[in-house]
Each structure stands twice: as structure tokens, then as C-alpha cells.
Amino acid sequence: MLFNSYSFLFLFLPLLLLCWRLASGYGATRLSLVLLLFSVVFYALWGLPFLLLLAVILGMNYAFALALAAPEQAAPASDDIDNEGLIPAEGDPNDLPEGETPLLAKKRKRLCPFRGCSLKRTGAWACSRKGLLTLALILNLLPLLWFKYSWFFAQNLALLMGTEWNFTPPGLPLGISFYTFIQIAWLVSVYRRQVVPQGFSRHALFSACFPYVISGPIVRYEQMGPQLDDLSGSTSEGLAQGFTLFTIGLAKKVLLADGLAVYANAVFNAAEKAFPISGAEAWLGSFCYTFQLYFDFSGYTDMAIGLGLMLGLRLPENFDSPYKATGIVDFWRRWHITLSSWLRDFLYIPLGGNRKGRFMQYRNLFLTMLIGGAWHGAGWTFIIWGALHGAMLSTNHFFRACIKGSLLERVLATLPMRLFFILFTFMCINLGWVVFRTVSLDGASAMYGAMFTGPFTAQAAGLTADHAGLSAAGTLAAQWLPNNYFQGWMPFALLGISMVLSWAFPNSHELLHGRRDGTRPLLSWRPSAAWAAGLACLAFVTLILVSRKATFLYFQF
């Protein structure tokens, strides 16, 4: 069941809100059961095997969490994860348990496979807690590796060995990339004793809550736990804001993302099949995908956050006008914010962060983005995309460090230079999305080749056309767009609207809640008749086109 389907819009959501209203007088416990029941039904509709896998993973993680949360025997105050990774504090080697000789203690330390095991009574437990966490993390990653990467590994191994294997890839369980990351963050929080397990039903509700279980945002229990404790009935303000945000997100998906997908798919599919593409068509196709991806994923996130508001839940923001970024560092603070923070906290910092000098910082940035690229999909194109962003992030950090505190930094902060860097950053991002979108390296090569070497006109491609009777715009289109991937005015209108909305308008969060500096944009949401009428018209037009039933792009990741 998709958020942009009639079954969700006219059956699932109204029924949920009705049950939510009826259960609101019975307290948070009854509301939790209602939300859990609807979340289970929502996920089960994608397939019972997927639901069974999710239940097994949640049960396994809850069992590990209970073991990790068990009280220690006089645990040392510093038994926690330090900034270098999952390493408990060192103990005093001269403080031996009663009845233990130095020789026995030395032997026990040698048998301990983890660095940092204390020789106190609690040292063995500290070591085993770390070992338990390591085992839990491995067991969480194994299903992800099998379902998402087994075919990729098998294909490349067969290629390396010069043989052919008949390997049927397993179906990818929906949302496994997202709920795996949610589980890892939860286990680490339990290990750090920042979170205490509060029953399996609570863990299942937090992990499988239907607004974000499929495609995020990647939530943390620290964000959602207190809200689940205080569930209450829907408020008029929450419903109004939720419906507003849901409608905006639905319009982004149906009117913009799905409209641009027609033209992006035509160009990229032609590149994969080695069909002719002019330079102008390649650039237009790349721009169509760049805005399609943004409005598709940010539209889903708006809908998820809007659904949360209807139920009294505040999900974390995931987008902050990323195409207004003035650099790649700024871009990753604005794009898929919850994934960026997850990669920072659970990959970049454990790798060493920026604590060991610039070279190690750049290495850690590169490795983090390489893994982030692989998280998006099993293919060399995703790995290359991650490597490109790792290299650009490192370069951007190096440049910022070189000009910090200088006159050049103040010059580059002026408005004309900021506008230049916004355009430059956007072009770098657009070029990166090309390899991200293509299925094969041959397709990426065809796209980049057309974008930079052409042919750019029909004459350069050896084509001739009769321009008699064509308008000036028609003649120009025949010259530069000879293969009919773009017909009429619609693709250019969609691209123009996308650019205006991305660069000149406030984003969804700013519309509802204002800017981060406390100011509110001129076009700011209000519970007024004008906004209600505008949203009603937008919803009506959107609902007419919902029948196309296009899935969300991030479902495949």
C-alpha cells in the first residue's frame, strides 16, 4: 500500500484517524496498540514473508537489548563507548579479583578477544557486553547483506573466476535498509545506557511505525520514545498542519516527481540501450532526474511527517533546501539529514572523525561516503557515486580549512559569490546523480559522453529534418532535441517550476514552522480560508493523477 494510492487515502488513513479518535479517551496504552495494529497491517500488505522477517529481527534485537541492559556487578563509571568506537574503558592491571593470581589474570586477558578488557570482576562483563553488541550488529547486517548484496557479490565473484553462475537474487524486503539502521542505533543507545528496553510491544511500535518504516526518516529512540509515552488524541492544529504537509508532499510526488520521471526515464533508458542521445537531451534528462529524485523523496518525507503530526508525533526533519547549498559540506547537512547524522555518528566518528589530523579526516570522510553509497544499492554505480561525494567532501573541507579566517573567506561570503557557489554545487550534484541513476557503467559512460562531447545538434549527429512550417521554438527543438525524448512544453514547464520551488520558495518546514532564525517567510502557512481553498484545489488536481500509482524511488534502496 502506497501513501499515494486510493486505498491508503480513502480507506486506511480515514479508518486509522477514526480509531485514533475513538481510542483517545483510553490513554497512551490503547493508542499505542491502535498504532501498532495499523503499522503491522500496513507492512503485512507488502507481503507476509517480509512481515515475518521484520518480526524475527525485532525479536532478536529485543533479546540482545535485554542482555545489554542487564545490571552489571559494580560496573565502573566509565564503562561506556568512547569517541573512538565500541571500546570499553581500560581497567587497572594491578587490581585483581580475590583469589586470582597474576598468572591466571594474564591468561584470562590473553583469552579475551577484545581490546580494553578490565581485570576487575566487572571487566569480564564489560568485555562480554562489547562482544554481545558486536554479535548483535553482525546479525543485523547479515540479512541486509544477503538480501541486498548477495547477487552483486555473486556476479562479481563469477566474473573474477571467469565462470557463469545461475544465481537467483532474493527479493529485497521493503525498508530493510532503513529499519536495520534504526535497530543498530537503538542497540548502541542501549549499550551506552541511554535507553532502557520498555517491553517488546514498545520496541515493535517504535521500529515498525508505518509513517517511517518503509523509507525513513531514520529515527532514534531518544527522539520517539518520550513521544510514545505521551500519546494523546489528535488536535485540530496537528490535523491541520498534518493535512497541509501531507498534501504538499503528495503534490510533490504526483505532480512534479512523477511528471519529470517520464522524461528522465526516456533519456536514461536510451543511454542504457545505446540509443542516440544529443548533448542537450542528456543534460535535460539529468536535470529531470535531479529534480525528480528530490521531489520524490522529500515528498515522501513530507507525507510521513504530516502523518505523524496528525497522530501527535513529530518526526525529525530530513530536508533543508539541499539545492540551495553553497558546497558539498553544506549539501550533506541539508540532504537526507537523518542518514547524514547516522553516518556521522556510527561510521565517521568511530573511524576517528577529525581527531587524528587532516589526512585521516579526509580518509574517514571518503570511507564514510563510500559505505553510504553502497548503502543505497548493490552496484558499482552506487559505489562510484559514494566515492565521488567522498572526494568532493574531502576537497571542500580542505578548501574551507585553507581559507579560514582569511580575506578570501570574507570575499567568498558575499552574495554574488554565494549565488555562484550555489550554482556550482548544484552542477556537481547533478553530475553525481547521473551515475547514481544509471543501471550500468556503460549507461553512465553514454550519458557523460553525450553531456560533454555531444553531438549537440541534429546536423552534428548526421540527421536532417524538414523545418518547414515549424515555429522558431519548434525549429530550435528539432535542432537540439532530435530524438523526440522531449515533446511539447510540459518538460520545460516542469523543470521551470521545480527550479523556482527549489531556489526561490521556502521549504515545507519553513512554510509551517518558520526559518531557523525565528523569522517567518512571506508565504507562511496559516489556518485561514485562503490556505484551505488553495490546498483543496491542489489536493483535487493531485487526486486525479494519483491513479498512475508510481512507487517511491527510495523504496528500491
N, C-alpha and C positions, 0 to 999 in steps of 0.2 A: 504494500500500500504506500503510495507516494503522497507527500504533502500536496502536490499539485494534481491530485486525482479527485474525481467527483465522489468516489466512495469515502475518501477522507473528509472532504469538505462538507458533504451533506449527510453523512452517516456517523462516522467515527467521532469527529470533533463535536457536533451537537450532542451526541449521546454522552460523551465524556463531560461536557460542561453541565449537562442536566444532572448526571450522577454526582458531579462535584458539588453542585448546589444542594442536592438532597443530603449529601453526607457532611456538609459544612457544619451542621449543628451537633455533630457527634465527636468533634475533636480531631487532633492531628493523626491519631492512630487509624481512625476509619478512613480519613483522606489518603493516608499512605497506602492502605490496602486498595483503594479505588485506583490510585495512580499506578500501583504495581500491577494490578489486574489488566488495566488497559495497555500498559507497556508490554506485558507478556503477550497479549493478543496481537498488538501491533507487530512485534518481532516475529511471532509464530506465523503470521500471514505470509512472510517471506519464505517459510519452509520449516517444517518441524525438525529436520536434522540440524539446521542452523540453531534453532532454539535449544536443542539438546546439548550441542557443543557449548553454547553460551552458559547453560546451567552447570555443566561439568567444570568449566573454567572458573566460574564464580564460586562453586563449592570447594574446589581445590584451593583457591586463593583465600577463602574464608578460614579453611582449616590451617593454612600456613599462618594467617594473621593471628589466630588464637594462640598458636605456638610462639610466635614472635612477641605477642603481648603478655605472655605469662610472666608473673613477677620473678625477679632474679633474687639470688641469695646475696644480700648485702652488696648490691651492684655498685660499682664505682660511679661517682657523679659524672665522670667524663665519658661514660660508655655511650658513645653516640657516633654518628657519622661525621668525620671531619670534612673540611673543604676539599680534600684530595680524593674522596671517593668513599666506598663502603669499607672503611677500616676502623676497627675499634681502637681505643687508646691503649698505649703500652702500659704494662704493669711494672712493679718494682721487682727485678730478678732476685733480690735478696729476701723478699717477703714470701716464705714458703708455707704451704698449708701444714697443719700439725701432723706429725708422723711421716712427712715426706722428706727424703734425703735429697741433697743437691743432685746426686747422680740420677735418681728417679725423676726429679723435676726436669733435668736436662733431657732425659729420654722422652718424657711426655711432650716437651716443647718441640723436639725434633719430629715427633709423630704428628703434630698439629700442622695441617697443610696451609694455614692462613697466617699471613704476616700480622704481627701485633698482638698475639695471644698472651694474656697475662698469666703469671704463675700463682696468682691468688686463687682462692677457692672459686671465686666468680670468674676467673679468667677462662676456664674451660667453657663455661656457659656463654661468655661473650664471644668466644671463638665459634661455638656451635650456633649462636644466633646469626652470626655473619654467614656461616655455611648454609644455614637454613634459608636465609634471604637469597643467597646465590643460587641455591637449588630452585627456589620459587621463581626467580627471574628466568632461569633457563627453561623451566617447564612452561612458563608463559610464552616464551619466544618460540618454542618448538612448533606449536600449532601454526603460528604465523609463518614461520619458515617453510613448513610443509605445504600449507595451502597456497601461499603466495609466491614462493620462490623455488619449489621443487622442480617445476617444469623448466625454469630458467637454468638451474644448476645442471639438470639432466641434459638439456640441449647443448650447453657449452662443454660439458664433460664428453659427450658423444663426439662433438666437433673436434675436441682436443685429441681424442683417441682415434679419430678417423673412422668412425662407425656410425650406424644409424640405429636408434632405439625407438621402439613403438611405446612411447610413454604417454599415457592419457593424463593430462593435468587434472587435479581435483578441482571441484567447484570452489570458488572463493566465497567463504561465509561473509555475509554483508556486515560491514562495520568492524571486522576483526582488527584492522589496523588501529582503529580509534579505541575500542574497548580494551585492547591489550595495553596501550599506553596508559589508559585510565587505571588499570589494575596495577601496573608497575608503580605508578606514582602513589597509589594507595598503600601498597606493601611497604614502600620506603618510608612513608609517613608513619605507619605502624611501627616499623623498626626504630625510627627516631623517637618513638613515644609521643608523637604529636597528635596521633589519632588512636582511639580505642575502639575495637570492634563492638558494635551495639546490636548484635543479632543478625542472623543470615537474611531475614526479610529486609532489614535496613540496607545491608550491603547489596542485595539484589536490586532494590529500588534505586539506590544511588548509581549502580553500574549500568542498569538496563533502562533507565528512564527514557521514554520514547522520543522526546524532542532532540536529544543529542546522541543516542546510542549508535545511530547509523553513520553520521558524518560530522560529529562534533557539535559545538566546541568541545575540546578536550578539557574536561572539568577536573578539579581537585576536590577531595572530600572536605578540605578546610573551607572551600567556598560553598559547598552544597549542604554539608551536614547540619549546620545551625539553621538553615532554611527548612530542611526536612523536619527538624524538631518543632518548628513553629508554623506548620501548615495551617492555613485557615481558608475560609471561603473566598471566592473571587470578589474583588472590589470593583466598583464602577470605573475608577481611574485605571486599574490594572487591565480590565477588559477593553476599555477604550484605547489605551496605549498598545495593548497586545494585538488587537484587531488592526490598528493602524500599521504597526510594524509588519504583521503577517501579510497584509495587503500589499505593502511596498515590496516586500520580499517576493511575493507571488508574481507581481508585475515585473520585477527584475528578471525573474526566471522565464516567464512565459512570453513577455513582450520583447525583451531585449536578448537574453541569452539564447533562447530557442530560435529567435529570428536570425541572429547572427550565425548560429550553428549551421544553417543551410549553406551559407557561402563559405564558411571556414572548412566544412567537411568536403565541399566540392573541390576546393583547391588542394587540400592535404591528401585527399583520396587520389586525385590526379597525379600528385607527386609520387605517391606510393606505387602507382601503376605505370610510372614513366610516361605519362601523357604530356603533351606540350603545355608549358606554362610560361607566360610572359613575365617580365620583371615586375610590372605594375600589378599583375594578378597575384604574384607571390607576396608582394608587400601588403596588398589589401587583404589577402587571405590570412596573413599573420596578424594584422590588426584586428580582423574579425575574431580570431581565436583569443587574442589577448583580452578583448572586452567580453567575449562570451564566457571565458573562464571566470573572470572577476564577478560578473553579474550572476552567473550560475551559483557559485559558491557563496558569495556574500548574500545572494537572495535566499539560499537555504538557511544560512545563519540568521538572517533577519526573521525568517519564519520560525526557526527554533526558539530564538529569544522572545519573539512575540507570543508563541505558545506558552513559554514559561511565565510571561507576565500575566497571561490570562489565568494561570493557576497560582499566582502569587510568588513565583520563583524568578530570581534574577540570575540569568546565565551570564558568564563573562563575555565581554566584547571580543570580537575576533578580527575586525577590520577597522582601520582608521585612515580612510582615504589613501590607500597604498600607492596609487599612481600620482599622488602629489609629493611623493618622497623626493628629497634632494640628493640622495645617494643610496647605495645598496644597503648600508648600515641602517639608514632611516627606513628603507623599504621593509626590511625584516622586523622592524619594530611596529610596522603598520599592517603587514600581510599575515594572515593566519596566525594571529598573536598567540593563541593558546599553544599551537605547535612550536612556535619560536621559543616560548618560555619553557616548554617541556624539553626541547633540545638543549637549551642553555643549562637548565638545572640538572638534567640527568645524563648529559653527554659532555657538553663543553666544560663545565666546572669539574666533574670527576676526571676529565682528561688533563686538567691542570689550569684551565682558563688562561688568564693573562698573568699568572703569578710567577712564571719562570722565564720571563724575558719575551721580547717581541717575536723572535723566531718561533718559539714554542707556542705563542699565542696564535700566530698565523697557521702553524701546523694544526693546532686544535680547531681553529675555525674551519679549515679545509676539511678535516676529517668529520667534523660535525655535519657540515653541509653535504658531504659525500654520503653519509649514512642517511641524512634527511632526504636526499634524492632517491636512494634505494627504498626508503620507506614508502614513497609514492607509487612505486611499481617495480616489477621484476623485468628489467630490460636495460640494455646498455644506454638507451636514450635517457632514461631517468638518472642513471649514474653520471653520464656526461653533464646533464643539467645540474646535478648537485655539485660536480667538480667546478663547473663554470661559476656558480654562485659562491662556492668556497674561495675560488681565486679572486672574484670581484670583491668579496667581503674583506679578504686579506689586503688587497690593494687599497680599498677605501680606508681601512684602519691605518695603513701605513701612511697614506696621504694626509689624513687628519692629524696624525702624530707629528708629521713633518712641519705642518703649517700652524700648529697650535701656539697661540699667543703672539703670532706674527702679524705684520701689517697685511699680508696677503689674506689671512683668515678674515680680517675685517672687510677687506675689499670683496671677497667672495660671498660675504653675508649680505651684500646689498641686494635690493630687489631684482635688478636686471640679471645679476649672476645667479640668483636663486631660481629665476624662471628658466635660465639656460640649463642649469643642473637638473631641474625637474624634467625638461625635455630630453636631456642626455640620458638620465637614469631610465626614463620610460623606454627609450630606444634600446638600451642594454637589456632591460627586462623583456621587451618584445622579442629580441633576438634569442634570448634564452628560452622563451615559450615555444619557439619553433621546434627545437629538438625535444622539448617536453611533450609536444603534441604528436610528433611523427611516431609511427609504429616501428620503423626500421631505420638503420643508419643510411640506407640508400634513399629513403624518403627524405631524411634530413638533408642529405647531400644535394638532392634535386631541388629542394626549397632554397637552401642557401645559394646554390649555383644560380638559380633564376633571380634571386634577390640582388646578387652582386655582379653577375656577368650577363644577365639578360637571356634571350633577346627582349628588348623593351618595347618594340613596336611590331606590328604585323609585317611590315616590309623587311625588318631585320630577321624575322622568322621565316621569310620566304613565302609569305601569304599575300594574296591580292584580294581586294574586295571592291565592290561597286558601291561608291558613296553617294550615288545619285539619289536625290530626294531626301537625304538624311539632314537633320539639323546639325548645327555646329557641335552640340553635345554628342549627338549620335556619331558624327564623324570622328570626334576625339575618342569616344569609347571604342569604335571599330579599330582605331589605330593602336591604342594601348591595351585594350582588353579583347583580343581577337578570338578567344576560345569560349566565349559565352558563359563563363562561370559567374559573371555579374551582369544581370539583366535588369533594366529599368532603374528607377530612382530609389527603390527600397533599401538596398545595401548601403548606399551613401547616406540616406536619412538615418538609418540605424546607427551607423558609425558616428555621424554628427551628434546625434542625441547622446550616445554613450560618452563621447568626449566632453560634451557640455556638462553632463551629470557628474562625471568623474573629476573634472577640474574646476568647474565654476559653482557647483552646488554643494551645500553641506551634506555630510553623510547621514545615515539613518540615526546614529546615536546623537549627533548634534541636532538633528531635527526634533528629537523627543526630549533630550535632556540638556542641551546646550553644549558649548565648547568646553574644553578642559580648563580654560582660564576663567570660567564662570560667566562669560558673555553668551548671549543667545543670538543666532543668526536672524536675518530679516525674515526668511522663510522658516518660521518656527512653529511646531505643532501646537495647536490649542484645541480644547474640546468645544469647537464652535460649529455653527451650521455650515459655514463655508467649507471647512475641512471635511465635515461629514458628507456633504454633497460631492466634493471632489473625489474623496475616497470611494464613494458609492459608484460614481461613473467609472473610475479606474478598475474597481472590482468587477463591474459588469462587463467591460471590454475584455478583461483578463479571463473571466469565466467562460466566455465564448470560445476562446482559443485553448482552454485547458485540455480539450479533447485530444490534442496532439500527443499527450502522455509521454513527454520526453523525460528520461531519467536524469538525475543529477550527475555531473561529471565526477564528483569526488566519491560517488558510490564505488567506482572501479578501483579506488586507492585504498 
